[in-house]
């Protein structure tokens, strides 16, 4: 996959809040519907080529989150206000240095999830699932117990 298509998928992964002008199905969201459904909420995502992560899209078009590309270490990403904007009847990404501005389709798949895909590249999609903000505040870590033998003042071990 080309460098720019991969970047477009990553942008989709961090906030494809888009839709087409006249939804073909009830599940496809218009830009204003997508904004209400997505803006300000935390979503975890997984993409068709193995990219995963979590992020939040704000109403001003900024995006903050992390991305993990095919099992690599997570990388923090923050994109400024105006990164995602409505262009006609679609949400599009405007990323400095990118030779094109990909636009996105959003299809709601449940009350807490949606699929975002790059317009014209239906195979390039990410599935998003809303996360609890409270759950994101703490990361469970493995419980590590270290058992130490008891020592007596004389140095002998007790095995009771």
Secondary structure, DSSP 8 states (H G I E B T S, - for coil): --HHHHHHHHHHHTT-----SS-SSTTB--HHHHHHHHTT-EEEEEETTS-EEEEEE-TTS-EEEEEE-TTS--EEEEE-TTSEEEETTEEEE--TT-SS--EEEEEEEETTEEEEEETTEEEEEEEEEE--HHHHH-------------B-TTS-B---
